[in-house]
């Protein structure tokens, strides 16, 4: 195991800024149209210059990529489209040299249908020990022609698929992602070994996919609306799994971030007890509309639910599953809801960008860690993908109603005047880039002091040098209802104006950073945020 980084303490994760890399779309080192590890290695200096503390890589393992790599065929092999295990090891080490820690993504709820275990289960037939690693069941109905239960899919459509010998298997996502049986000791043992495998390679943390879904009610009963928790989520026995994982992480000084979507704050916080996960994504904040009272409540609820378990909050505005922030904030409905995604929803990108800039300063001033999704620092909008190029199964499984998630997964623009905006060389990128993306390219934004990139760089620089930011005390200041104003330690104050009119700033010594120009007389314009030293 590599030595811990000398420059930061063991609690680095309590206030880290973590950058999410979607390897397929970050940078294409070999020029085949798909991003890869060589591309990331070539751009590590960009991440260091941006000033992030860690990088979370969405799955880079061997995968048929039916669900963008969340269908893993082998955790110990890097998908050849992305590179090799040796390159991943080099990447982890090179990033550490630059002070950047690595977080890998583990997908324990399911595997790919191409995983050796599932192929063996199909071949072995009903009643075999191989099938016990999954949820195989006979069907209901006279001839077993009906699925074993009525569970709804996370991705529209059915959660059961029948195999030729008549049995059905459970998949909460696509049929190519069979759910594992977490009551089976071999499933638990295998994942503990996978954690060790990656911790041994020097990773500092693990993001846990679909973290509340693993354990199912063993009876697999029908879903009864209103009965909480449903039989496929948040089962009490799941906490034993995470206690065992935590013991392993502690051996290596590693940390977890869970993808836990649960509406119940108390049940959510159970995952963050001191002997379970270190952190979990804040989806309440991510889905919150751009409205002062809703945001204030989201911040209050977040801090209140984390306090009893002593875990730091996380602040997330977007990721590879949701609509890009500048697009969402420019719409009439500024919240996010998977079920409401539709083609052609109008947006005002100028307005959305102003708000996204303010939201960046808001989230970076709150206590806890912050996640940035690649391209967020460039202010990329959601892209329209031509129908015949959409790859995301969320689109096809919705019968074409849901545009899917590819619009936030488009390859990054690095150079305004290069083919594929410098993403790669010869080949066309795996998803088409919009024709007007030169204006978002890294090289242009580097040179423009008013760009989103420069705002993020400056905010991250200040956050590193001002000890009052990150984990620590937080107090709301008196302000009008549609203005958010709060104080952190060391006299740092953040004010966000969500009203339609300019507002006067509280008395201050100095403006450290503003998300946009101030109005005449120094007032804070609508949809603008400022960091003050008071
Ligand atoms: C959550 C991931 O973020 C998403 O991209 C994926 O499709 C599902 N989990 C299934 O693994």
Boltz pocket constraint, residues with backbone or C-beta under 6 A from the ligand:
constraints:
  - pocket:
      binder: B
      contacts: [[A, 67], [A, 68], [A, 70], [A, 107], [A, 173], [A, 209], [A, 210], [A, 259], [A, 320], [A, 321]]
      max_distance: 6.0
